[in-house]
Amino acid sequence: MDRIVKEAMAKWPDVPACTGWLALDRRGRFRMRDEACQAAGEPGEPIRHAALNAFIARNYTSDAEGRWFFQNGPQRVFVDLDYTPLVVRLHHGTNDRCIEHASADGARLPVLIDQCALPFMPHACWCDDQGSILFSGQRGETNATDAASWRDATNATEASRSHIVSDTVALLYDQDLDLFLTLFPETAHQIAALLETMEPTQTPIPAPDDPRFGANEGTSLRWPGIASPLRCHVIATEAVAARFAFCRRPVI
């Protein structure tokens, strides 16, 4: 969080929070929703100003109740979520969005970067009943600078997982699905087989203590550069928010 934001919070601690004015869509775009958009139930316009997007990204976090918000100076602006609180891009090598990520032997490594330009360290892979890919894991605290720092942070997080209270969840950007299938074809076929056994429209949404929330279905994903394989699971779309304890429509 920016220093000037923290100073504003300390100076004006009683500014009321607001809801409905900001949303995050399934492609990781923050959208501004004025009163007309809210009244009509419209998604709002994507924020295209680079500096404003960067400011929101640096000051985007969540509270103890699972409500994600943008701290706009002294005011907390809660964010409506189209699906998950984070959306990640799958980077593999050099492109216009990231630097080259390579292992010590020069091999390119896939890495996940969220909509706020922070690295995302996956612990498990999920597929919902709509065919979307999600990852549960932990966000990094600073921008990823190279593959070694991303890999080291990931493995350090894995080593200390017994001390982690809970993971958050990130949706894989839909246009990166083809790259995911290319990098992990065997896992993709295994997940597809699991989905064939899932009938979310005919069964109740699993409760948080249901085995379907955390059981290993025998499928795993070997992510290059990460020591332990990622377990793969299937989940009903409607169950994601409850499973990962976040609020899609915050209220105050």
C-alpha positions as CSV (number, residue, x, y, z in Angstrom):
1,M,0.0,0.0,0.0
2,D,1.3,3.5,-0.9
3,R,2.8,5.6,1.9
4,I,0.6,8.5,1.0
5,V,-2.5,6.3,1.3
6,K,-1.4,5.1,4.8
7,E,-0.8,8.7,5.8
8,A,-4.3,9.7,4.6
9,M,-5.9,6.8,6.5
10,A,-4.1,7.9,9.7
11,K,-5.1,11.6,9.2
12,W,-8.8,10.9,8.3
13,P,-9.7,7.5,9.9
14,D,-13.5,7.9,9.9
15,V,-14.2,8.4,6.2
16,P,-17.1,6.1,5.3
17,A,-16.5,3.2,2.9
18,C,-18.4,2.8,-0.3
19,T,-19.7,-0.1,-2.5
20,G,-20.9,-0.5,-6.0
21,W,-18.5,2.0,-7.7
22,L,-15.7,-0.3,-8.7
23,A,-15.8,-3.8,-10.2
24,L,-13.3,-6.4,-11.4
25,D,-14.3,-8.5,-14.5
26,R,-13.2,-12.0,-15.5
27,R,-10.3,-10.5,-17.6
28,G,-8.8,-8.7,-14.7
29,R,-10.0,-5.3,-15.7
30,F,-11.1,-2.8,-13.1
31,R,-14.4,-1.1,-14.2
32,M,-15.8,2.2,-13.0
33,R,-19.6,2.0,-12.2
34,D,-21.4,5.3,-11.9
35,E,-24.9,5.7,-10.4
36,A,-26.5,5.0,-13.8
37,C,-24.5,1.8,-14.3
38,Q,-25.4,0.7,-10.8
39,A,-29.1,1.4,-11.3
40,A,-29.2,-0.4,-14.7
41,G,-27.1,-3.3,-13.4
42,E,-24.5,-2.7,-16.1
43,P,-20.8,-3.7,-15.7
44,G,-19.4,-0.2,-16.2
45,E,-16.5,1.0,-18.3
46,P,-13.0,-0.5,-18.1
47,I,-10.5,1.9,-16.6
48,R,-8.0,2.6,-19.3
49,H,-5.8,5.3,-17.6
50,A,-2.5,3.6,-16.9
51,A,-1.6,5.6,-13.9
52,L,-5.0,5.1,-12.3
53,N,-4.9,1.4,-12.9
54,A,-1.4,1.2,-11.4
55,F,-2.6,3.2,-8.3
56,I,-5.6,0.9,-7.8
57,A,-3.3,-2.2,-8.2
58,R,-0.9,-1.0,-5.6
59,N,-3.6,-0.4,-3.1
60,Y,-5.9,-3.5,-3.8
61,T,-6.2,-6.0,-0.9
62,S,-8.8,-7.7,1.2
63,D,-10.2,-7.5,4.8
64,A,-10.8,-10.2,7.4
65,E,-14.3,-10.8,6.0
66,G,-13.1,-11.7,2.5
67,R,-14.1,-8.4,1.0
68,W,-11.7,-7.0,-1.6
69,F,-11.2,-3.3,-1.8
70,F,-9.2,-0.4,-3.3
71,Q,-7.9,1.9,-0.6
72,N,-8.4,5.3,-2.2
73,G,-6.6,7.6,0.2
74,P,-8.7,7.6,3.4
75,Q,-11.7,5.9,1.7
76,R,-12.1,2.2,1.3
77,V,-13.8,1.3,-2.0
78,F,-15.1,-2.2,-2.0
79,V,-14.9,-4.1,-5.3
80,D,-17.7,-6.1,-6.9
81,L,-16.2,-9.3,-8.4
82,D,-17.5,-10.9,-11.6
83,Y,-15.8,-14.1,-10.4
84,T,-12.6,-14.3,-8.5
85,P,-10.6,-11.5,-6.7
86,L,-7.5,-12.2,-8.8
87,V,-7.0,-12.9,-12.5
88,V,-3.7,-14.3,-13.6
89,R,-1.9,-14.4,-16.9
90,L,0.3,-17.3,-17.8
91,H,3.7,-16.0,-19.0
92,H,6.2,-18.2,-20.8
93,G,9.3,-16.6,-22.1
94,T,9.6,-13.0,-23.4
95,N,6.5,-11.1,-24.6
96,D,5.3,-7.5,-24.3
97,R,4.0,-8.1,-20.8
98,C,6.9,-9.5,-18.9
99,I,10.6,-10.0,-18.9
100,E,12.2,-13.4,-19.8
101,H,11.7,-16.0,-17.2
102,A,14.3,-18.8,-17.4
103,S,15.8,-21.4,-15.2
104,A,19.5,-21.8,-14.5
105,D,20.0,-24.0,-17.6
106,G,18.2,-21.4,-19.8
107,A,14.9,-23.3,-20.1
108,R,11.9,-21.1,-20.2
109,L,9.6,-21.4,-17.1
110,P,5.9,-20.6,-17.0
111,V,5.0,-18.1,-14.4
112,L,1.7,-16.6,-13.2
113,I,1.3,-12.8,-12.8
114,D,-2.0,-11.3,-11.5
115,Q,-3.8,-8.2,-12.7
116,C,-1.9,-6.1,-10.3
117,A,1.5,-7.2,-11.7
118,L,2.2,-9.3,-8.7
119,P,3.5,-12.9,-8.9
120,F,1.1,-15.6,-7.9
121,M,2.6,-18.8,-6.4
122,P,0.2,-21.7,-7.1
123,H,-0.4,-24.5,-4.6
124,A,-3.2,-26.3,-6.5
125,C,-5.0,-26.2,-9.8
126,W,-8.8,-26.2,-10.1
127,C,-11.3,-26.6,-13.0
128,D,-14.8,-25.4,-12.6
129,D,-17.9,-26.8,-14.3
130,Q,-17.7,-24.1,-17.0
131,G,-14.2,-25.3,-18.0
132,S,-12.3,-22.4,-16.5
133,I,-8.9,-23.0,-14.9
134,L,-8.2,-21.5,-11.5
135,F,-5.2,-21.7,-9.2
136,S,-5.2,-21.5,-5.4
137,G,-2.1,-20.1,-3.8
138,Q,-0.4,-17.0,-2.5
139,R,0.4,-13.6,-4.0
140,G,3.9,-12.3,-3.9
141,E,4.6,-9.0,-2.2
142,T,6.6,-7.3,-5.0
143,N,6.7,-7.5,-8.7
144,A,8.5,-10.5,-10.2
145,T,11.8,-9.5,-11.6
146,D,13.2,-12.8,-12.9
147,A,12.5,-16.5,-13.0
148,A,14.9,-17.2,-10.1
149,S,13.1,-14.8,-7.7
150,W,9.7,-16.2,-8.7
151,R,10.8,-19.8,-8.3
152,D,12.6,-19.1,-5.0
153,A,9.5,-17.4,-3.6
154,T,7.3,-20.2,-4.7
155,N,9.4,-22.9,-3.2
156,A,9.8,-20.9,0.0
157,T,6.1,-20.5,0.2
158,E,5.7,-24.3,-0.4
159,A,8.1,-25.1,2.4
160,S,6.2,-22.9,4.9
161,R,2.7,-24.0,3.9
162,S,2.0,-25.4,7.4
163,H,2.0,-21.8,8.6
164,I,-0.4,-20.5,5.9
165,V,-3.9,-19.9,7.2
166,S,-5.6,-20.0,3.8
167,D,-5.0,-19.7,0.1
168,T,-6.6,-17.2,-2.2
169,V,-7.8,-18.1,-5.7
170,A,-7.1,-16.7,-9.1
171,L,-8.8,-17.3,-12.4
172,L,-6.6,-18.0,-15.4
173,Y,-7.2,-15.4,-18.1
174,D,-9.4,-17.1,-20.8
175,Q,-7.1,-16.3,-23.7
176,D,-4.3,-18.1,-21.9
177,L,-6.1,-21.4,-21.9
178,D,-4.5,-22.5,-25.2
179,L,-1.1,-21.9,-23.7
180,F,-2.0,-23.9,-20.6
181,L,-3.2,-26.8,-22.7
182,T,0.1,-26.7,-24.7
183,L,2.3,-26.6,-21.6
184,F,0.3,-29.2,-19.6
185,P,-1.6,-31.5,-22.1
186,E,-1.6,-34.6,-20.0
187,T,-3.0,-32.7,-17.0
188,A,-5.6,-31.1,-19.2
189,H,-6.9,-34.5,-20.4
190,Q,-7.0,-35.8,-16.8
191,I,-9.0,-32.7,-15.7
192,A,-11.4,-33.2,-18.6
193,A,-12.0,-36.8,-17.5
194,L,-12.8,-35.6,-13.9
195,L,-15.3,-33.0,-15.3
196,E,-17.2,-35.8,-17.0
197,T,-18.0,-37.2,-13.6
198,M,-19.2,-33.9,-12.2
199,E,-22.9,-32.9,-12.4
200,P,-23.1,-29.6,-10.4
201,T,-26.6,-28.7,-11.6
202,Q,-27.9,-32.0,-10.2
203,T,-26.1,-31.9,-6.8
204,P,-26.1,-29.4,-4.0
205,I,-23.2,-26.9,-3.8
206,P,-20.6,-28.6,-1.5
207,A,-20.3,-27.3,2.0
208,P,-16.8,-26.1,3.1
209,D,-16.2,-29.4,4.9
210,D,-17.3,-31.6,2.0
211,P,-14.5,-33.9,0.7
212,R,-15.0,-32.5,-2.8
213,F,-13.6,-29.2,-1.6
214,G,-10.2,-30.5,-0.7
215,A,-9.8,-34.2,-1.7
216,N,-7.1,-35.1,-4.1
217,E,-8.7,-36.8,-7.1
218,G,-5.5,-38.4,-8.1
219,T,-4.5,-35.8,-10.7
220,S,-1.5,-33.6,-10.3
221,L,0.3,-31.0,-12.3
222,R,4.1,-30.9,-12.4
223,W,4.9,-27.2,-12.7
224,P,8.5,-26.6,-14.0
225,G,10.5,-24.8,-11.3
226,I,8.3,-25.8,-8.4
227,A,9.5,-28.6,-6.2
228,S,6.1,-30.2,-5.3
229,P,3.5,-31.2,-7.8
230,L,0.2,-29.2,-7.8
231,R,-2.9,-31.3,-7.0
232,C,-5.8,-30.8,-9.4
233,H,-9.4,-30.6,-8.4
234,V,-12.8,-29.9,-9.9
235,I,-15.3,-27.5,-8.3
236,A,-18.7,-26.0,-9.0
237,T,-18.6,-22.4,-10.1
238,E,-21.1,-21.5,-7.4
239,A,-18.9,-23.0,-4.7
240,V,-15.7,-21.1,-5.4
241,A,-16.4,-18.0,-3.3
242,A,-17.4,-20.2,-0.3
243,R,-14.4,-22.4,-0.7
244,F,-11.9,-19.6,-0.7
245,A,-13.8,-17.3,1.7
246,F,-14.2,-14.2,-0.4
247,C,-17.3,-12.0,-1.0
248,R,-18.3,-11.3,-4.6
249,R,-20.7,-8.5,-3.7
250,P,-19.4,-6.7,-0.6
251,V,-21.9,-5.0,1.7
252,I,-21.2,-2.5,4.5
